[in-house]
Amino acid sequence: MAKEKVIIIGAGLSGSLLAIYLAKRGIECEIYEARGDMRKETMSAGRSINLALSNRGIAALKEVGLDEYMLSEAVPMYGRMIHDVQGNQKLLPYSGRKGEYINSVSRSGLNIALMNEAEKYDGVKFFFNTKCAEFDCKTGEAKLENGEVLKGDCIIGTDGAGSVIRNAMLSDFPRFNYSIQWLEHGYKELHIPPKDLGFGNSDSGLKNFSDELFQMEKNALHIWARGSFMMIALPNFDGSFTCTLFLAHKGENSFEQLVDEKSLMNFFETNFADSISLMPTLTEDFFTNPTGNLGTVKCFPWNVAGKSLLIGDSAHAVVPFYGQGMNASFEDCRILNQLIEQHGTDWEKVFNEFTTVRKPNADAIAQMAEENFYEMRDAVADPVFQKKRELETKLEQTFPDYFSKYSMVTFREDLPYSVAKEKGNAQDKMLMEICAEIDDVSKLDLNEIFENVKTI
Ligand SMILES: Cc1cc2nc3c(=O)[nH]c(=O)nc-3n(C[C@H](O)[C@H](O)[C@H](O)COP(=O)(O)OP(=O)(O)OC[C@H]3O[C@@H](n4cnc5c(N)ncnc54)[C@H](O)[C@@H]3O)c2cc1C
């Protein structure tokens, strides 16, 4: 019997991981990628150079044998380091439990590791600089820009938020549900270089002095929360930080107002003064790097019978404020693999069930990601919120079975996003009400609170 062959459109994070899962099952994969091979070419800067990898993503990497390697290349982040306007810093731990933290990983490093692993399998072939131009939902055939027609047993679209496969479904099906909700904020990447320790930061030097290279606390996700806008910074393995400035496109405190060096420096001096001396290339980075858009993509259904399926951002792009877009996409691959284990290559059955199981969870993380924007932007600087985080940390330290909403989303890969959202929202409401009434968290009766939480 001929081997099954799956065509994958897009060799980003989801497409490359999916290829490994399928290849492990002896399924042939051809992966078509619009861009060049990032192992041979330098990719343009400006699009989330690093990403927060957490348990859901790690669970998938573990199944394909890449977890240990990726974690050895990651910088652990134990909490949010809040920078106030005066430059004071305060660490809010992500969890009260040891071993629960998130990891800053290089996007290209991870993508390359996945592609290298996939290529170890005989049945896997990548095609770069090969853009898919069309997909025919009736025949299940995809057409490349060069006119070549691709046909496999099925086609999986892992071609990101602007998916061609999804757009074909939208134009071919009258009742295909599709929406994109743009955020009024965009983002810009900026750079904090490593400290110059005087030996030219050579590779051998980097290894010996790695901790001293960081200009700020290494093991934290830094946040400058300023109400209607914010900046964050994630550490990189080489001692640098990648900062992302989230700002409205238009209006007060917006990208539109930052038109020259003077307006930019005024804005930074007023809002992020402690970061200026850390960013020698601020002006150059700001005016060279692109301003990215942020949006939530929702669609349904995600499959055309057994002919095609959408996975990752092509099915459900989310705003990056929970650090879950990639983690959710990796979870997609893990769940799809489980369904193939159950139903074999009965693609229609697998795809239908995948869509039914994953859609409510994708909707849940999309909503939580939008809400977390407001939490990071406003609430982390709010004293009641800070008391709530303190209380949650105490609860997590005292009761192994207590999980905050953040912990349920980030550290509980066994819990669907939809459950984390429902339970987490009810818990948040209860704890915020308690913290609004008190000055000192240490005077609270933790046992009583935990008993009440258990009733949710
Ligand atoms: C600023 C920012 C920060 C983020 N931070 C985090 C984070 O900390 N943690 C986290 O989990 N997630 C984060 N994300 C989300 C994460 O980047 C995405 O969820 C993830 O990249 C999705 O992977 P994907 O493979 O589905 O799509 P993509 O990464 O977009 O990959 C799609 C691939 O398909 C290719 N392609 C597109 N069209 C075609 C075509 N027609 N033919 C052939 N190839 C095509 C593209 O070139 C690309 O290689 C962040 C996103 C942004 C924007």
The ligand as an ORCA input file, in Angstrom:
! r2SCAN-3c Opt
* xyz 0 1
  C       4.975     40.312     18.902
  C       4.601     38.883     19.078
  C       5.020     38.212     20.210
  C       4.662     36.885     20.413
  N       5.069     36.275     21.564
  C       4.691     35.006     21.806
  C       5.116     34.336     22.995
  O       5.835     34.911     23.818
  N       4.708     33.051     23.200
  C       3.910     32.391     22.312
  O       3.548     31.237     22.578
  N       3.509     32.993     21.179
  C       3.881     34.265     20.894
  N       3.500     34.866     19.733
  C       2.640     34.125     18.798
  C       3.456     33.229     17.861
  O       4.396     34.009     17.151
  C       2.529     32.526     16.878
  O       1.431     31.976     17.533
  C       3.277     31.428     16.135
  O       4.312     31.983     15.376
  C       2.324     30.651     15.247
  O       3.041     29.759     14.464
  P       2.504     29.319     13.043
  O       3.525     28.351     12.532
  O       1.100     28.870     13.137
  O       2.504     30.652     12.156
  P       3.748     31.503     11.688
  O       4.801     31.523     12.725
  O       3.205     32.782     11.203
  O       4.344     30.701     10.443
  C       3.681     30.675      9.210
  C       4.689     30.266      8.135
  O       3.992     30.104      6.896
  C       4.694     30.782      5.876
  N       3.712     31.158      4.859
  C       2.762     32.112      4.941
  N       2.026     32.159      3.816
  C       2.524     31.186      3.014
  C       2.180     30.743      1.703
  N       1.173     31.292      1.003
  N       2.891     29.725      1.160
  C       3.919     29.149      1.845
  N       4.300     29.540      3.081
  C       3.598     30.550      3.664
  C       5.340     31.969      6.571
  O       6.428     32.461      5.833
  C       5.744     31.358      7.906
  O       7.007     30.751      7.850
  C       3.859     36.196     19.475
  C       3.448     36.862     18.324
  C       3.810     38.190     18.126
  C       3.356     38.873     16.884
*
